[in-house]
Amino acid sequence: MTPKMTIRDAADFLGIAEVQVHKLLLDNDLPFSASQGKGRAIGLSHFSYSTAKKIFKLHQSPKAIAFQIVKGGTGKTSIASAFAVRANLYGLKVLCIDLDQQGNLSHTFEVDAESLPVMVDILAEDYAFTDAITNIYPGLDLIASRIENALIDDVIKLKGLPLDQVYRTPFAKLKQDYDLIVIDCPPNLGQSVAAVTLAVDMVVSPVVPENFALSGLKITYNTIRELEEAYSTNIPFGIVLNKHDARTILSQDALQTLINHHNYRSNMLQTYVRTSQEFPNAIANGQTIFDSVKPSIAKSDIDHLTREILGLGSLPKNKNNNKTSRYLKLENSLA
């Protein structure tokens, strides 16, 4: 895996010309790779985490973001991994935590957890978090998962661990070393998912245009609100429509349902992620969608999503991300 930030994208984010970014790289002797081939634009030259950290110089409070919804097949892991990679390409040091016993995030990053400590080992046998961390590439680490993580809920119950403290204290310590913690939760409810919900700075629920996914969103939303009431806290919650295809009735109906729902409307993120074969293709090839410098809708959507969730400047003007105008326009067209 060799994810790349192009000079073109960096210029867009910084609000300067591509030649100015190129000059910054040269003047500061920062490593980057020039685009190959005759006539290639300078904008396709690229760099990675170490250079991004010095170019963007982002200074923000560390955050923990959990991706969760009570429904499989929503693309949760694909979005979580792509989000983590893109954040890393903005110079953030990222730790991914795979809590799903299926280990899909671990497989995405090509990590075999059979010989590694996982979260259930940390909680049950007092392993240090640092013992479970595997480096994927510069600036991005992973705590992997395997089937034994299905026992986390039992461990929490048997040890009598307070739900609001299971992960909160460890995450606070990890934030001393990481700018961002990304947690991929299992697609169900339980003690561990509830504990994560109480420990993160935001919960993001990807929804696909299917009736069962909307049912899963209802359960997830209600559980979050119950936790807020039980623990007198506020849990920021965002909904992202994934695998959206404006040409299909299913996508139109799902989006209309979300924007008309009195609870969901205010929690919808401005960015939606359009359907793209690029996500499964990249995983199948042992890559990220950002290993290629070729522009695509998948890269554009994940970039927008990353910037929105993390509050990284304003969203680019070349995509209609005005939530109110876009959704009202859709409502009027479907009325």
Secondary structure, DSSP 8 states (H G I E B T S, - for coil): ----EEHHHHHHHHTS-HHHHHHHHHHTT---B---STT--GGG-EE-HHHHHHHH------EEEEE--S-SSS-HHHHHHHHHHHHHHTT--EEEEE--TT-HHHHHTT---TTS--HHHHHHH---HHHHEEEEETTEEEE---GGGGGHHHHHHHHT--TTTTTHHHHHHHTTT-SEEEEE--SS-SHHHHHHHHHSSEEEEEE-SSHHHHHHHHHHHHHHHHHHHHHT----EEEEE-SB-TTSHHHHHHHHHHHH-TTTGGGB-S---B--THHHHHHHTT--TTSS-S--HHHHHHHHHHHHHHT-S---TTS---HHHHHHHHHHHH-
